[in-house]
């Protein structure tokens, strides 16, 4: 593995850990509103599919071994197997898919990046929704109402911001490092 790959993955895993701490608990759901998904969006767009997913895997492993990197300073296997864990696992796949779409985009545009982030959001919602349903032993409808619906407005705001920031950073990196390859 190249030094640049390891370094960028570590930096974006750290960014994800930092933005995960900006959390607002909601009284009706075990999942707080965080900036974690914004970190996943930026990681994927800037690093691409493999490095982006690697960064989120590294973030997940940091939490698994006990570093308090998950939302609200939590860590451990219990978080990954609990109601929040599906979202964390979903972030890995979402980062890969968002990054893959960004890689395949010849002409980088806000709309394409925005669309890739919506796809990523749907991916981690589905995985999180299913895990909440089974962990809390509730109906799919109930799991959807506490695990997806309250977060849609917040995530759409994060996508608007993330697509703008991601496009700007990608263009700046391409100007400075024309040989940057995912």
Secondary structure as a PSIPRED ss2 file (coil, helix, strand):
# PSIPRED VFORMAT (PSIPRED V4.0)

   1 X C   1.000  0.000  0.000
   2 X C   1.000  0.000  0.000
   3 X H   0.000  1.000  0.000
   4 X H   0.000  1.000  0.000
   5 X H   0.000  1.000  0.000
   6 X H   0.000  1.000  0.000
   7 X H   0.000  1.000  0.000
   8 X H   0.000  1.000  0.000
   9 X H   0.000  1.000  0.000
  10 X H   0.000  1.000  0.000
  11 X H   0.000  1.000  0.000
  12 X H   0.000  1.000  0.000
  13 X H   0.000  1.000  0.000
  14 X H   0.000  1.000  0.000
  15 X H   0.000  1.000  0.000
  16 X H   0.000  1.000  0.000
  17 X H   0.000  1.000  0.000
  18 X H   0.000  1.000  0.000
  19 X H   0.000  1.000  0.000
  20 X H   0.000  1.000  0.000
  21 X C   1.000  0.000  0.000
  22 X C   1.000  0.000  0.000
  23 X E   0.000  0.000  1.000
  24 X E   0.000  0.000  1.000
  25 X C   1.000  0.000  0.000
  26 X C   1.000  0.000  0.000
  27 X C   1.000  0.000  0.000
  28 X C   1.000  0.000  0.000
  29 X C   1.000  0.000  0.000
  30 X C   1.000  0.000  0.000
  31 X C   1.000  0.000  0.000
  32 X C   1.000  0.000  0.000
  33 X E   0.000  0.000  1.000
  34 X E   0.000  0.000  1.000
  35 X C   1.000  0.000  0.000
  36 X H   0.000  1.000  0.000
  37 X H   0.000  1.000  0.000
  38 X H   0.000  1.000  0.000
  39 X H   0.000  1.000  0.000
  40 X H   0.000  1.000  0.000
  41 X H   0.000  1.000  0.000
  42 X H   0.000  1.000  0.000
  43 X H   0.000  1.000  0.000
  44 X H   0.000  1.000  0.000
  45 X H   0.000  1.000  0.000
  46 X H   0.000  1.000  0.000
  47 X H   0.000  1.000  0.000
  48 X C   1.000  0.000  0.000
  49 X H   0.000  1.000  0.000
  50 X H   0.000  1.000  0.000
  51 X H   0.000  1.000  0.000
  52 X H   0.000  1.000  0.000
  53 X H   0.000  1.000  0.000
  54 X H   0.000  1.000  0.000
  55 X H   0.000  1.000  0.000
  56 X H   0.000  1.000  0.000
  57 X H   0.000  1.000  0.000
  58 X H   0.000  1.000  0.000
  59 X H   0.000  1.000  0.000
  60 X H   0.000  1.000  0.000
  61 X H   0.000  1.000  0.000
  62 X H   0.000  1.000  0.000
  63 X H   0.000  1.000  0.000
  64 X H   0.000  1.000  0.000
  65 X C   1.000  0.000  0.000
  66 X C   1.000  0.000  0.000
  67 X C   1.000  0.000  0.000
  68 X C   1.000  0.000  0.000
  69 X C   1.000  0.000  0.000
  70 X E   0.000  0.000  1.000
  71 X H   0.000  1.000  0.000
  72 X H   0.000  1.000  0.000
  73 X H   0.000  1.000  0.000
  74 X E   0.000  0.000  1.000
  75 X C   1.000  0.000  0.000
  76 X C   1.000  0.000  0.000
  77 X H   0.000  1.000  0.000
  78 X H   0.000  1.000  0.000
  79 X H   0.000  1.000  0.000
  80 X H   0.000  1.000  0.000
  81 X H   0.000  1.000  0.000
  82 X C   1.000  0.000  0.000
  83 X C   1.000  0.000  0.000
  84 X C   1.000  0.000  0.000
  85 X H   0.000  1.000  0.000
  86 X H   0.000  1.000  0.000
  87 X H   0.000  1.000  0.000
  88 X H   0.000  1.000  0.000
  89 X H   0.000  1.000  0.000
  90 X H   0.000  1.000  0.000
  91 X H   0.000  1.000  0.000
  92 X H   0.000  1.000  0.000
  93 X H   0.000  1.000  0.000
  94 X H   0.000  1.000  0.000
  95 X H   0.000  1.000  0.000
  96 X H   0.000  1.000  0.000
  97 X H   0.000  1.000  0.000
  98 X H   0.000  1.000  0.000
  99 X H   0.000  1.000  0.000
 100 X H   0.000  1.000  0.000
 101 X H   0.000  1.000  0.000
 102 X H   0.000  1.000  0.000
 103 X H   0.000  1.000  0.000
 104 X H   0.000  1.000  0.000
 105 X C   1.000  0.000  0.000
 106 X C   1.000  0.000  0.000
 107 X C   1.000  0.000  0.000
 108 X C   1.000  0.000  0.000
 109 X C   1.000  0.000  0.000
 110 X H   0.000  1.000  0.000
 111 X H   0.000  1.000  0.000
 112 X H   0.000  1.000  0.000
 113 X H   0.000  1.000  0.000
 114 X H   0.000  1.000  0.000
 115 X H   0.000  1.000  0.000
 116 X H   0.000  1.000  0.000
 117 X H   0.000  1.000  0.000
 118 X H   0.000  1.000  0.000
 119 X H   0.000  1.000  0.000
 120 X H   0.000  1.000  0.000
 121 X H   0.000  1.000  0.000
 122 X H   0.000  1.000  0.000
 123 X H   0.000  1.000  0.000
 124 X H   0.000  1.000  0.000
 125 X H   0.000  1.000  0.000
 126 X H   0.000  1.000  0.000
 127 X H   0.000  1.000  0.000
 128 X H   0.000  1.000  0.000
 129 X H   0.000  1.000  0.000
 130 X H   0.000  1.000  0.000
 131 X H   0.000  1.000  0.000
 132 X H   0.000  1.000  0.000
 133 X H   0.000  1.000  0.000
 134 X H   0.000  1.000  0.000
 135 X H   0.000  1.000  0.000
 136 X H   0.000  1.000  0.000
 137 X C   1.000  0.000  0.000
 138 X C   1.000  0.000  0.000
 139 X C   1.000  0.000  0.000
 140 X H   0.000  1.000  0.000
 141 X H   0.000  1.000  0.000
 142 X H   0.000  1.000  0.000
 143 X H   0.000  1.000  0.000
 144 X H   0.000  1.000  0.000
 145 X H   0.000  1.000  0.000
 146 X H   0.000  1.000  0.000
 147 X H   0.000  1.000  0.000
 148 X C   1.000  0.000  0.000
 149 X H   0.000  1.000  0.000
 150 X H   0.000  1.000  0.000
 151 X H   0.000  1.000  0.000
 152 X H   0.000  1.000  0.000
 153 X H   0.000  1.000  0.000
 154 X H   0.000  1.000  0.000
 155 X H   0.000  1.000  0.000
 156 X H   0.000  1.000  0.000
 157 X H   0.000  1.000  0.000
 158 X H   0.000  1.000  0.000
 159 X H   0.000  1.000  0.000
 160 X H   0.000  1.000  0.000
 161 X H   0.000  1.000  0.000
 162 X H   0.000  1.000  0.000
 163 X H   0.000  1.000  0.000
 164 X H   0.000  1.000  0.000
 165 X H   0.000  1.000  0.000
 166 X H   0.000  1.000  0.000
 167 X H   0.000  1.000  0.000
 168 X H   0.000  1.000  0.000
 169 X H   0.000  1.000  0.000
 170 X H   0.000  1.000  0.000
 171 X H   0.000  1.000  0.000
 172 X H   0.000  1.000  0.000
 173 X H   0.000  1.000  0.000
 174 X H   0.000  1.000  0.000
 175 X H   0.000  1.000  0.000
 176 X H   0.000  1.000  0.000
 177 X C   1.000  0.000  0.000
 178 X C   1.000  0.000  0.000
 179 X C   1.000  0.000  0.000
 180 X C   1.000  0.000  0.000
 181 X C   1.000  0.000  0.000
 182 X C   1.000  0.000  0.000
